[in-house]
Amino acid sequence: MNLKIKLSLFIIGITALLFYIFVYSEYQGREAMKKSKFFFNQGIQGRIGYCYSDKQGTIFKIQGNSQRYWFLPVRKSNGRYLSFCRDAQEGDFVIKHPKDSLLFLLKSNGDTLTYSFHVAQ
């Protein structure tokens, strides 16, 4: 194959890869914004049935409800940020009022933990 053809194919491949990365990141950003606004508008009250955290956020479900809630919780203690799912146990109670950026976790031992979260604009 001619060197010019190889170079052209390489440039086309790099351009396609960069375009894919850009489109994918835009899609992820829009999805995060949609989930964030949905969570902000919800009133949530009930016992935790399921909780999962990863680098993209936290997902939890309320017992007896099929809705999955996604958010980016922040709880700071002694200068460290703490994980919602490490604090929350199945059966702990959650309260979040509609259009409020605070979520309260009522532990079975009587402790109340407060989480704030970022709402995408």
N, CA, C and O atoms as a Tinker XYZ file with bonds, in Angstrom:
   484  protein
     1  N      0.833000   -1.181000    0.000000    73     2
     2  CA     0.000000    0.000000    0.000000    64     1     3
     3  C      0.879000    1.247000    0.000000    63     2     4     5
     4  O      1.966000    1.261000    0.577000    81     3
     5  N      0.415000    2.225000   -0.619000    73     3     6
     6  CA     1.097000    3.493000   -0.726000    64     5     7
     7  C      1.139000    4.187000    0.649000    63     6     8     9
     8  O      0.182000    4.091000    1.417000    81     7
     9  N      2.223000    4.870000    0.955000    73     7    10
    10  CA     2.384000    5.573000    2.231000    64     9    11
    11  C      1.303000    6.640000    2.426000    63    10    12    13
    12  O      0.812000    6.834000    3.539000    81    11
    13  N      0.934000    7.329000    1.345000    73    11    14
    14  CA    -0.112000    8.359000    1.447000    64    13    15
    15  C     -1.456000    7.746000    1.827000    63    14    16    17
    16  O     -2.212000    8.329000    2.603000    81    15
    17  N     -1.747000    6.577000    1.281000    73    15    18
    18  CA    -3.011000    5.912000    1.608000    64    17    19
    19  C     -3.010000    5.473000    3.067000    63    18    20    21
    20  O     -4.012000    5.642000    3.762000    81    19
    21  N     -1.906000    4.913000    3.537000    73    19    22
    22  CA    -1.802000    4.494000    4.941000    64    21    23
    23  C     -1.964000    5.688000    5.872000    63    22    24    25
    24  O     -2.683000    5.612000    6.868000    81    23
    25  N     -1.301000    6.783000    5.549000    73    23    26
    26  CA    -1.397000    7.995000    6.365000    64    25    27
    27  C     -2.822000    8.535000    6.354000    63    26    28    29
    28  O     -3.328000    8.954000    7.395000    81    27
    29  N     -3.471000    8.534000    5.206000    73    27    30
    30  CA    -4.857000    9.001000    5.094000    64    29    31
    31  C     -5.785000    8.130000    5.944000    63    30    32    33
    32  O     -6.640000    8.652000    6.659000    81    31
    33  N     -5.622000    6.813000    5.870000    73    31    34
    34  CA    -6.445000    5.904000    6.674000    64    33    35
    35  C     -6.202000    6.107000    8.172000    63    34    36    37
    36  O     -7.137000    6.058000    8.972000    81    35
    37  N     -4.946000    6.334000    8.542000    73    35    38
    38  CA    -4.612000    6.591000    9.949000    64    37    39
    39  C     -5.301000    7.866000   10.433000    63    38    40    41
    40  O     -5.885000    7.881000   11.517000    81    39
    41  N     -5.238000    8.919000    9.647000    73    39    42
    42  CA    -5.860000   10.199000   10.021000    64    41    43
    43  C     -7.380000   10.054000   10.097000    63    42    44    45
    44  O     -8.012000   10.594000   11.005000    81    43
    45  N     -7.962000    9.332000    9.154000    73    43    46
    46  CA    -9.410000    9.090000    9.182000    64    45    47
    47  C     -9.785000    8.302000   10.437000    63    46    48    49
    48  O    -10.790000    8.607000   11.080000    81    47
    49  N     -8.997000    7.301000   10.787000    73    47    50
    50  CA    -9.256000    6.502000   11.987000    64    49    51
    51  C     -9.174000    7.323000   13.257000    63    50    52    53
    52  O    -10.033000    7.206000   14.131000    81    51
    53  N     -8.151000    8.150000   13.368000    73    51    54
    54  CA    -7.997000    9.015000   14.556000    64    53    55
    55  C     -9.157000   10.006000   14.635000    63    54    56    57
    56  O     -9.704000   10.236000   15.713000    81    55
    57  N     -9.529000   10.588000   13.508000    73    55    58
    58  CA   -10.653000   11.537000   13.479000    64    57    59
    59  C    -11.944000   10.853000   13.904000    63    58    60    61
    60  O    -12.717000   11.425000   14.671000    81    59
    61  N    -12.189000    9.646000   13.423000    73    59    62
    62  CA   -13.398000    8.907000   13.796000    64    61    63
    63  C    -13.393000    8.583000   15.288000    63    62    64    65
    64  O    -14.427000    8.687000   15.947000    81    63
    65  N    -12.247000    8.195000   15.820000    73    63    66
    66  CA   -12.142000    7.894000   17.247000    64    65    67
    67  C    -12.422000    9.135000   18.088000    63    66    68    69
    68  O    -13.170000    9.061000   19.063000    81    67
    69  N    -11.838000   10.262000   17.731000    73    67    70
    70  CA   -12.079000   11.507000   18.472000    64    69    71
    71  C    -13.541000   11.924000   18.383000    63    70    72    73
    72  O    -14.108000   12.389000   19.372000    81    71
    73  N    -14.153000   11.768000   17.230000    73    71    74
    74  CA   -15.568000   12.090000   17.065000    64    73    75
    75  C    -16.420000   11.197000   17.965000    63    74    76    77
    76  O    -17.343000   11.679000   18.621000    81    75
    77  N    -16.114000    9.896000   18.000000    73    75    78
    78  CA   -16.847000    8.965000   18.861000    64    77    79
    79  C    -16.719000    9.355000   20.327000    63    78    80    81
    80  O    -17.714000    9.359000   21.052000    81    79
    81  N    -15.529000    9.680000   20.769000    73    79    82
    82  CA   -15.305000   10.079000   22.166000    64    81    83
    83  C    -16.112000   11.332000   22.489000    63    82    84    85
    84  O    -16.733000   11.409000   23.549000    81    83
    85  N    -16.111000   12.308000   21.593000    73    83    86
    86  CA   -16.867000   13.538000   21.804000    64    85    87
    87  C    -18.366000   13.254000   21.909000    63    86    88    89
    88  O    -19.025000   13.732000   22.833000    81    87
    89  N    -18.902000   12.482000   20.969000    73    87    90
    90  CA   -20.336000   12.176000   20.967000    64    89    91
    91  C    -20.713000   11.388000   22.222000    63    90    92    93
    92  O    -21.739000   11.663000   22.843000    81    91
    93  N    -19.886000   10.411000   22.595000    73    91    94
    94  CA   -20.174000    9.606000   23.781000    64    93    95
    95  C    -20.174000   10.456000   25.050000    63    94    96    97
    96  O    -21.048000   10.293000   25.901000    81    95
    97  N    -19.201000   11.363000   25.186000    73    95    98
    98  CA   -19.148000   12.207000   26.383000    64    97    99
    99  C    -20.330000   13.175000   26.428000    63    98   100   101
   100  O    -20.854000   13.457000   27.505000    81    99
   101  N    -20.752000   13.680000   25.285000    73    99   102
   102  CA   -21.942000   14.544000   25.234000    64   101   103
   103  C    -23.181000   13.763000   25.665000    63   102   104   105
   104  O    -24.001000   14.273000   26.428000    81   103
   105  N    -23.318000   12.536000   25.183000    73   103   106
   106  CA   -24.446000   11.691000   25.538000    64   105   107
   107  C    -24.456000   11.416000   27.045000    63   106   108   109
   108  O    -25.497000   11.526000   27.692000    81   107
   109  N    -23.294000   11.057000   27.600000    73   107   110
   110  CA   -23.198000   10.783000   29.036000    64   109   111
   111  C    -23.568000   12.017000   29.851000    63   110   112   113
   112  O    -24.264000   11.911000   30.860000    81   111
   113  N    -23.105000   13.183000   29.415000    73   111   114
   114  CA   -23.422000   14.417000   30.119000    64   113   115
   115  C    -24.910000   14.717000   30.115000    63   114   116   117
   116  O    -25.469000   15.134000   31.130000    81   115
   117  N    -25.549000   14.506000   28.975000    73   115   118
   118  CA   -27.000000   14.737000   28.883000    64   117   119
   119  C    -27.773000   13.747000   29.747000    63   118   120   121
   120  O    -28.744000   14.120000   30.404000    81   119
   121  N    -27.345000   12.483000   29.747000    73   119   122
   122  CA   -28.004000   11.474000   30.577000    64   121   123
   123  C    -27.865000   11.808000   32.063000    63   122   124   125
   124  O    -28.827000   11.690000   32.822000    81   123
   125  N    -26.677000   12.222000   32.470000    73   123   126
   126  CA   -26.455000   12.593000   33.870000    64   125   127
   127  C    -27.330000   13.780000   34.249000    63   126   128   129
   128  O    -27.889000   13.807000   35.346000    81   127
   129  N    -27.457000   14.757000   33.363000    73   127   130
   130  CA   -28.290000   15.927000   33.630000    64   129   131
   131  C    -29.756000   15.517000   33.780000    63   130   132   133
   132  O    -30.452000   15.998000   34.674000    81   131
   133  N    -30.215000   14.632000   32.904000    73   131   134
   134  CA   -31.605000   14.183000   32.960000    64   133   135
   135  C    -31.882000   13.431000   34.267000    63   134   136   137
   136  O    -32.896000   13.669000   34.924000    81   135
   137  N    -30.972000   12.523000   34.636000    73   135   138
   138  CA   -31.143000   11.755000   35.876000    64   137   139
   139  C    -31.077000   12.662000   37.098000    63   138   140   141
   140  O    -31.834000   12.479000   38.051000    81   139
   141  N    -30.179000   13.636000   37.072000    73   139   142
   142  CA   -30.016000   14.570000   38.179000    64   141   143
   143  C    -31.280000   15.400000   38.385000    63   142   144   145
   144  O    -31.733000   15.565000   39.517000    81   143
   145  N    -31.843000   15.915000   37.318000    73   143   146
   146  CA   -33.072000   16.714000   37.416000    64   145   147
   147  C    -34.245000   15.860000   37.875000    63   146   148   149
   148  O    -35.071000   16.312000   38.667000    81   147
   149  N    -34.321000   14.624000   37.380000    73   147   150
   150  CA   -35.387000   13.719000   37.818000    64   149   151
   151  C    -35.302000   13.493000   39.323000    63   150   152   153
   152  O    -36.309000   13.585000   40.026000    81   151
   153  N    -34.101000   13.197000   39.818000    73   151   154
   154  CA   -33.911000   12.943000   41.244000    64   153   155
   155  C    -34.279000   14.182000   42.069000    63   154   156   157
   156  O    -34.943000   14.067000   43.099000    81   155
   157  N    -33.850000   15.360000   41.619000    73   155   158
   158  CA   -34.136000   16.613000   42.329000    64   157   159
   159  C    -35.639000   16.828000   42.472000    63   158   160   161
   160  O    -36.093000   17.284000   43.521000    81   159
   161  N    -36.407000   16.514000   41.458000    73   159   162
   162  CA   -37.847000   16.771000   41.467000    64   161   163
   163  C    -38.645000   15.741000   42.256000    63   162   164   165
   164  O    -39.818000   15.971000   42.550000    81   163
   165  N    -38.039000   14.620000   42.603000    73   163   166
   166  CA   -38.757000   13.539000   43.280000    64   165   167
   167  C    -38.870000   13.754000   44.781000    63   166   168   169
   168  O    -37.974000   14.304000   45.421000    81   167
   169  N    -39.995000   13.307000   45.321000    73   167   170
   170  CA   -40.155000   13.147000   46.754000    64   169   171
   171  C    -39.949000   11.672000   47.040000    63   170   172   173
   172  O    -40.635000   10.830000   46.459000    81   171
   173  N    -39.035000   11.349000   47.906000    73   171   174
   174  CA   -38.699000    9.947000   48.164000    64   173   175
   175  C    -38.808000    9.683000   49.655000    63   174   176   177
   176  O    -38.273000   10.425000   50.479000    81   175
   177  N    -39.503000    8.624000   49.975000    73   175   178
   178  CA   -39.633000    8.237000   51.373000    64   177   179
   179  C    -39.846000    6.738000   51.419000    63   178   180   181
   180  O    -40.763000    6.218000   50.783000    81   179
   181  N    -39.004000    6.038000   52.168000    73   179   182
   182  CA   -39.162000    4.604000   52.300000    64   181   183
   183  C    -37.874000    3.924000   52.735000    63   182   184   185
   184  O    -36.844000    4.563000   52.949000    81   183
   185  N    -37.967000    2.625000   52.855000    73   183   186
   186  CA   -36.817000    1.824000   53.286000    64   185   187
   187  C    -35.996000    1.390000   52.080000    63   186   188   189
   188  O    -36.534000    1.009000   51.040000    81   187
   189  N    -34.684000    1.457000   52.247000    73   187   190
   190  CA   -33.777000    1.080000   51.167000    64   189   191
   191  C    -33.849000   -0.424000   50.943000    63   190   192   193
   192  O    -33.749000   -1.219000   51.877000    81   191
   193  N    -34.026000   -0.790000   49.683000    73   191   194
   194  CA   -34.045000   -2.200000   49.321000    64   193   195
   195  C    -32.790000   -2.622000   48.586000    63   194   196   197
   196  O    -32.459000   -3.807000   48.534000    81   195
   197  N    -32.079000   -1.634000   48.006000    73   195   198
   198  CA   -30.920000   -1.939000   47.168000    64   197   199
   199  C    -30.099000   -0.667000   47.040000    63   198   200   201
   200  O    -30.655000    0.425000   46.921000    81   199
   201  N    -28.763000   -0.805000   47.065000    73   199   202
   202  CA   -27.884000    0.351000   46.885000    64   201   203
   203  C    -26.615000   -0.094000   46.182000    63   202   204   205
   204  O    -26.015000   -1.111000   46.529000    81   203
   205  N    -26.211000    0.703000   45.168000    73   203   206
   206  CA   -25.009000    0.392000   44.400000    64   205   207
   207  C    -24.298000    1.700000   44.057000    63   206   208   209
   208  O    -24.932000    2.657000   43.612000    81   207
   209  N    -22.989000    1.739000   44.264000    73   207   210
   210  CA   -22.194000    2.923000   43.910000    64   209   211
   211  C    -21.055000    2.535000   42.992000    63   210   212   213
   212  O    -20.463000    1.464000   43.126000    81   211
   213  N    -20.755000    3.431000   42.050000    73   211   214
   214  CA   -19.563000    3.303000   41.233000    64   213   215
   215  C    -19.092000    4.704000   40.885000    63   214   216   217
   216  O    -19.587000    5.681000   41.447000    81   215
   217  N    -18.151000    4.814000   39.972000    73   215   218
   218  CA   -17.578000    6.124000   39.651000    64   217   219
   219  C    -18.581000    7.068000   39.005000    63   218   220   221
   220  O    -18.346000    8.276000   38.966000    81   219
   221  N    -19.701000    6.544000   38.494000    73   219   222
   222  CA   -20.689000    7.386000   37.833000    64   221   223
   223  C    -21.790000    7.858000   38.770000    63   222   224   225
   224  O    -22.628000    8.667000   38.371000    81   223
   225  N    -21.806000    7.380000   39.986000    73   223   226
   226  CA   -22.814000    7.824000   40.936000    64   225   227
   227  C    -23.350000    6.697000   41.786000    63   226   228   229
   228  O    -22.757000    5.621000   41.863000    81   227
   229  N    -24.472000    6.954000   42.419000    73   227   230
   230  CA   -25.112000    6.003000   43.319000    64   229   231
   231  C    -26.520000    5.719000   42.829000    63   230   232   233
   232  O    -27.255000    6.631000   42.449000    81   231
   233  N    -26.885000    4.455000   42.843000    73   231   234
   234  CA   -28.232000    4.036000   42.473000    64   233   235
   235  C    -28.817000    3.298000   43.674000    63   234   236   237
   236  O    -28.173000    2.429000   44.262000    81   235
   237  N    -30.049000    3.661000   44.024000    73   235   238
   238  CA   -30.715000    2.899000   45.075000    64   237   239
   239  C    -32.192000    2.736000   44.729000    63   238   240   241
   240  O    -32.753000    3.475000   43.920000    81   239
   241  N    -32.795000    1.746000   45.367000    73   239   242
   242  CA   -34.220000    1.485000   45.201000    64   241   243
   243  C    -34.868000    1.456000   46.572000    63   242   244   245
   244  O    -34.236000    1.110000   47.570000    81   243
   245  N    -36.136000    1.825000   46.601000    73   243   246
   246  CA   -36.940000    1.758000   47.812000    64   245   247
   247  C    -37.705000    0.428000   47.796000    63   246   248   249
   248  O    -38.201000    0.003000   46.752000    81   247
   249  N    -37.794000   -0.216000   48.947000    73   247   250
   250  CA   -38.523000   -1.480000   49.039000    64   249   251
   251  C    -39.960000   -1.288000   48.569000    63   250   252   253
   252  O    -40.625000   -0.321000   48.940000    81   251
   253  N    -40.422000   -2.214000   47.755000    73   251   254
   254  CA   -41.790000   -2.160000   47.254000    64   253   255
   255  C    -41.987000   -1.206000   46.090000    63   254   256   257
   256  O    -43.121000   -0.982000   45.666000    81   255
   257  N    -40.909000   -0.639000   45.563000    73   255   258
   258  CA   -40.986000    0.316000   44.460000    64   257   259
   259  C    -39.957000   -0.106000   43.407000    63   258   260   261
   260  O    -38.808000   -0.387000   43.747000    81   259
   261  N    -40.353000   -0.151000   42.150000    73   259   262
   262  CA   -39.429000   -0.581000   41.102000    64   261   263
   263  C    -38.548000    0.552000   40.569000    63   262   264   265
   264  O    -37.609000    0.299000   39.814000    81   263
   265  N    -38.844000    1.805000   40.956000    73   263   266
   266  CA   -38.071000    2.960000   40.478000    64   265   267
   267  C    -36.652000    2.924000   41.032000    63   266   268   269
   268  O    -36.444000    2.725000   42.228000    81   267
   269  N    -35.672000    3.122000   40.136000    73   267   270
   270  CA   -34.271000    3.238000   40.552000    64   269   271
   271  C    -33.931000    4.721000   40.600000    63   270   272   273
   272  O    -34.227000    5.457000   39.659000    81   271
   273  N    -33.312000    5.164000   41.690000    73   271   274
   274  CA   -32.931000    6.566000   41.855000    64   273   275
   275  C    -31.416000    6.685000   41.712000    63   274   276   277
   276  O    -30.664000    5.949000   42.351000    81   275
   277  N    -30.973000    7.620000   40.866000    73   275   278
   278  CA   -29.557000    7.864000   40.613000    64   277   279
   279  C    -29.210000    9.259000   41.113000    63   278   280   281
   280  O    -29.913000   10.222000   40.808000    81   279
   281  N    -28.119000    9.372000   41.888000    73   279   282
   282  CA   -27.660000   10.689000   42.312000    64   281   283
   283  C    -26.177000   10.652000   42.667000    63   282   284   285
   284  O    -25.571000    9.585000   42.774000    81   283
   285  N    -25.613000   11.834000   42.845000    73   283   286
   286  CA   -24.205000   11.980000   43.227000    64   285   287
   287  C    -24.166000   12.550000   44.648000    63   286   288   289
   288  O    -24.112000   13.767000   44.824000    81   287
   289  N    -24.193000   11.681000   45.656000    73   287   290
   290  CA   -24.271000   12.150000   47.040000    64   289   291
   291  C    -22.947000   12.693000   47.565000    63   290   292   293
   292  O    -21.870000   12.257000   47.159000    81   291
   293  N    -23.056000   13.657000   48.477000    73   291   294
   294  CA   -21.875000   14.212000   49.136000    64   293   295
   295  C    -22.156000   14.258000   50.634000    63   294   296   297
   296  O    -23.108000   14.896000   51.082000    81   295
   297  N    -21.320000   13.577000   51.392000    73   295   298
   298  CA   -21.346000   13.685000   52.855000    64   297   299
   299  C    -19.902000   13.757000   53.298000    63   298   300   301
   300  O    -19.102000   12.865000   53.018000    81   299
   301  N    -19.585000   14.828000   53.989000    73   299   302
   302  CA   -18.200000   15.045000   54.401000    64   301   303
   303  C    -18.118000   14.940000   55.922000    63   302   304   305
   304  O    -18.919000   15.537000   56.641000    81   303
   305  N    -17.145000   14.178000   56.397000    73   303   306
   306  CA   -16.923000   14.026000   57.823000    64   305   307
   307  C    -15.417000   13.976000   58.062000    63   306   308   309
   308  O    -14.707000   13.181000   57.445000    81   307
   309  N    -14.948000   14.815000   58.946000    73   307   310
   310  CA   -13.518000   14.873000   59.268000    64   309   311
   311  C    -12.660000   15.073000   58.020000    63   310   312   313
   312  O    -11.580000   14.493000   57.899000    81   311
   313  N    -13.148000   15.895000   57.097000    73   311   314
   314  CA   -12.386000   16.202000   55.889000    64   313   315
   315  C    -12.405000   15.127000   54.825000    63   314   316   317
   316  O    -11.729000   15.265000   53.805000    81   315
   317  N    -13.165000   14.055000   55.033000    73   315   318
   318  CA   -13.234000   12.960000   54.061000    64   317   319
   319  C    -14.651000   12.863000   53.508000    63   318   320   321
   320  O    -15.632000   13.030000   54.231000    81   319
   321  N    -14.733000   12.589000   52.207000    73   319   322
   322  CA   -16.032000   12.348000   51.590000    64   321   323
   323  C    -16.387000   10.881000   51.781000    63   322   324   325
   324  O    -15.554000   10.001000   51.561000    81   323
   325  N    -17.619000   10.619000   52.190000    73   323   326
   326  CA   -18.035000    9.263000   52.523000    64   325   327
   327  C    -19.081000    8.749000   51.539000    63   326   328   329
   328  O    -19.857000    9.531000   50.990000    81   327
   329  N    -19.103000    7.463000   51.320000    73   327   330
   330  CA   -19.990000    6.817000   50.360000    64   329   331
   331  C    -21.370000    6.574000   50.967000    63   330   332   333
   332  O    -21.489000    6.090000   52.092000    81   331
   333  N    -22.406000    6.914000   50.209000    73   331   334
   334  CA   -23.779000    6.672000   50.643000    64   333   335
   335  C    -24.016000    5.183000   50.880000    63   334   336   337
   336  O    -24.582000    4.796000   51.902000    81   335
   337  N    -23.586000    4.356000   49.943000    73   335   338
   338  CA   -23.857000    2.917000   50.058000    64   337   339
   339  C    -23.058000    2.243000   51.172000    63   338   340   341
   340  O    -23.448000    1.176000   51.648000    81   339
   341  N    -21.960000    2.839000   51.589000    73   339   342
   342  CA   -21.242000    2.287000   52.748000    64   341   343
   343  C    -21.983000    2.620000   54.027000    63   342   344   345
   344  O    -21.945000    1.853000   54.990000    81   343
   345  N    -22.659000    3.763000   54.041000    73   343   346
   346  CA   -23.440000    4.166000   55.217000    64   345   347
   347  C    -24.789000    3.470000   55.256000    63   346   348   349
   348  O    -25.244000    3.059000   56.324000    81   347
   349  N    -25.433000    3.333000   54.106000    73   347   350
   350  CA   -26.800000    2.821000   54.034000    64   349   351
   351  C    -26.821000    1.299000   54.062000    63   350   352   353
   352  O    -26.028000    0.633000   53.396000    81   351
   353  N    -27.728000    0.781000   54.833000    73   351   354
   354  CA   -27.965000   -0.661000   54.901000    64   353   355
   355  C    -29.380000   -0.929000   54.396000    63   354   356   357
   356  O    -30.255000   -0.068000   54.491000    81   355
   357  N    -29.593000   -2.109000   53.867000    73   355   358
   358  CA   -30.941000   -2.476000   53.468000    64   357   359
   359  C    -31.861000   -2.351000   54.677000    63   358   360   361
   360  O    -31.566000   -2.892000   55.743000    81   359
   361  N    -32.965000   -1.645000   54.514000    73   359   362
   362  CA   -33.918000   -1.433000   55.602000    64   361   363
   363  C    -33.797000   -0.075000   56.269000    63   362   364   365
   364  O    -34.720000    0.341000   56.969000    81   363
   365  N    -32.675000    0.640000   56.073000    73   363   366
   366  CA   -32.577000    2.013000   56.584000    64   365   367
   367  C    -33.580000    2.888000   55.847000    63   366   368   369
   368  O    -33.948000    2.597000   54.709000    81   367
   369  N    -34.020000    3.954000   56.492000    73   367   370
   370  CA   -35.083000    4.805000   55.951000    64   369   371
   371  C    -34.489000    6.044000   55.285000    63   370   372   373
   372  O    -33.547000    6.649000   55.799000    81   371
   373  N    -35.053000    6.412000   54.135000    73   371   374
   374  CA   -34.597000    7.564000   53.359000    64   373   375
   375  C    -35.745000    8.553000   53.229000    63   374   376   377
   376  O    -36.890000    8.173000   52.984000    81   375
   377  N    -35.413000    9.843000   53.400000    73   375   378
   378  CA   -36.392000   10.908000   53.173000    64   377   379
   379  C    -35.745000   11.965000   52.287000    63   378   380   381
   380  O    -34.648000   12.445000   52.572000    81   379
   381  N    -36.441000   12.320000   51.207000    73   379   382
   382  CA   -36.031000   13.429000   50.349000    64   381   383
   383  C    -37.293000   14.129000   49.882000    63   382   384   385
   384  O    -38.174000   13.514000   49.282000    81   383
   385  N    -37.371000   15.415000   50.162000    73   383   386
   386  CA   -38.535000   16.196000   49.760000    64   385   387
   387  C    -38.393000   16.639000   48.304000    63   386   388   389
   388  O    -37.274000   16.835000   47.830000    81   387
   389  N    -39.508000   16.800000   47.586000    73   387   390
   390  CA   -39.428000   17.254000   46.195000    64   389   391
   391  C    -38.716000   18.597000   46.085000    63   390   392   393
   392  O    -38.901000   19.483000   46.918000    81   391
   393  N    -37.905000   18.731000   45.052000    73   391   394
   394  CA   -37.172000   19.963000   44.746000    64   393   395
   395  C    -36.290000   20.425000   45.914000    63   394   396   397
   396  O    -36.127000   21.623000   46.148000    81   395
   397  N    -35.730000   19.462000   46.634000    73   395   398
   398  CA   -34.815000   19.741000   47.740000    64   397   399
   399  C    -33.489000   19.044000   47.432000    63   398   400   401
   400  O    -33.479000   17.917000   46.938000    81   399
   401  N    -32.375000   19.711000   47.723000    73   399   402
   402  CA   -31.061000   19.132000   47.418000    64   401   403
   403  C    -30.445000   18.431000   48.623000    63   402   404   405
   404  O    -29.228000   18.252000   48.687000    81   403
   405  N    -31.277000   18.039000   49.569000    73   403   406
   406  CA   -30.811000   17.257000   50.719000    64   405   407
   407  C    -31.572000   15.946000   50.792000    63   406   408   409
   408  O    -32.768000   15.886000   50.508000    81   407
   409  N    -30.865000   14.907000   51.175000    73   407   410
   410  CA   -31.457000   13.598000   51.398000    64   409   411
   411  C    -31.052000   13.172000   52.801000    63   410   412   413
   412  O    -29.890000   13.312000   53.185000    81   411
   413  N    -32.000000   12.654000   53.563000    73   411   414
   414  CA   -31.740000   12.231000   54.935000    64   413   415
   415  C    -31.802000   10.709000   55.010000    63   414   416   417
   416  O    -32.736000   10.079000   54.514000    81   415
   417  N    -30.785000   10.142000   55.641000    73   415   418
   418  CA   -30.711000    8.699000   55.845000    64   417   419
   419  C    -30.880000    8.451000   57.336000    63   418   420   421
   420  O    -30.037000    8.847000   58.141000    81   419
   421  N    -31.974000    7.795000   57.693000    73   419   422
   422  CA   -32.252000    7.474000   59.092000    64   421   423
   423  C    -31.824000    6.028000   59.335000    63   422   424   425
   424  O    -32.454000    5.086000   58.854000    81   423
   425  N    -30.745000    5.878000   60.087000    73   423   426
   426  CA   -30.175000    4.562000   60.360000    64   425   427
   427  C    -31.012000    3.832000   61.409000    63   426   428   429
   428  O    -31.707000    4.456000   62.211000    81   427
   429  N    -30.935000    2.517000   61.389000    73   427   430
   430  CA   -31.691000    1.715000   62.351000    64   429   431
   431  C    -31.195000    1.919000   63.777000    63   430   432   433
   432  O    -31.918000    1.621000   64.728000    81   431
   433  N    -29.958000    2.429000   63.944000    73   431   434
   434  CA   -29.436000    2.685000   65.289000    64   433   435
   435  C    -29.844000    4.060000   65.823000    63   434   436   437
   436  O    -29.445000    4.435000   66.925000    81   435
   437  N    -30.641000    4.823000   65.046000    73   435   438
   438  CA   -31.117000    6.125000   65.490000    64   437   439
   439  C    -30.345000    7.305000   64.919000    63   438   440   441
   440  O    -30.797000    8.443000   65.037000    81   439
   441  N    -29.195000    7.063000   64.304000    73   439   442
   442  CA   -28.423000    8.154000   63.696000    64   441   443
   443  C    -29.141000    8.673000   62.443000    63   442   444   445
   444  O    -29.801000    7.921000   61.726000    81   443
   445  N    -28.990000    9.983000   62.204000    73   443   446
   446  CA   -29.490000   10.597000   60.975000    64   445   447
   447  C    -28.309000   11.201000   60.233000    63   446   448   449
   448  O    -27.589000   12.036000   60.780000    81   447
   449  N    -28.108000   10.779000   58.987000    73   447   450
   450  CA   -27.033000   11.290000   58.147000    64   449   451
   451  C    -27.649000   12.129000   57.040000    63   450   452   453
   452  O    -28.685000   11.767000   56.481000    81   451
   453  N    -27.016000   13.245000   56.726000    73   451   454
   454  CA   -27.526000   14.163000   55.715000    64   453   455
   455  C    -26.583000   14.184000   54.518000    63   454   456   457
   456  O    -25.368000   14.302000   54.674000    81   455
   457  N    -27.150000   14.070000   53.334000    73   455   458
   458  CA   -26.394000   14.098000   52.088000    64   457   459
   459  C    -26.894000   15.245000   51.233000    63   458   460   461
   460  O    -28.099000   15.464000   51.106000    81   459
   461  N    -25.973000   15.961000   50.660000    73   459   462
   462  CA   -26.339000   16.936000   49.634000    64   461   463
   463  C    -25.948000   16.332000   48.300000    63   462   464   465
   464  O    -25.221000   15.339000   48.251000    81   463
   465  N    -26.419000   16.917000   47.235000    73   463   466
   466  CA   -26.060000   16.412000   45.904000    64   465   467
   467  C    -26.125000   17.553000   44.908000    63   466   468   469
   468  O    -26.843000   18.536000   45.087000    81   467
   469  N    -25.357000   17.383000   43.867000    73   467   470
   470  CA   -25.284000   18.389000   42.810000    64   469   471
   471  C    -26.443000   18.187000   41.841000    63   470   472   473
   472  O    -26.737000   17.063000   41.433000    81   471
   473  N    -27.094000   19.283000   41.479000    73   471   474
   474  CA   -28.154000   19.223000   40.492000    64   473   475
   475  C    -27.630000   19.841000   39.213000    63   474   476   477
   476  O    -27.290000   21.024000   39.190000    81   475
   477  N    -27.559000   19.057000   38.149000    73   475   478
   478  CA   -27.050000   19.558000   36.867000    64   477   479
   479  C    -28.007000   20.596000   36.297000    63   478   480   481
   480  O    -29.226000   20.458000   36.403000    81   479
   481  N    -27.452000   21.621000   35.700000    73   479   482
   482  CA   -28.272000   22.690000   35.104000    64   481   483
   483  C    -28.236000   22.615000   33.611000    63   482   484
   484  O    -28.865000   23.430000   32.936000    81   483
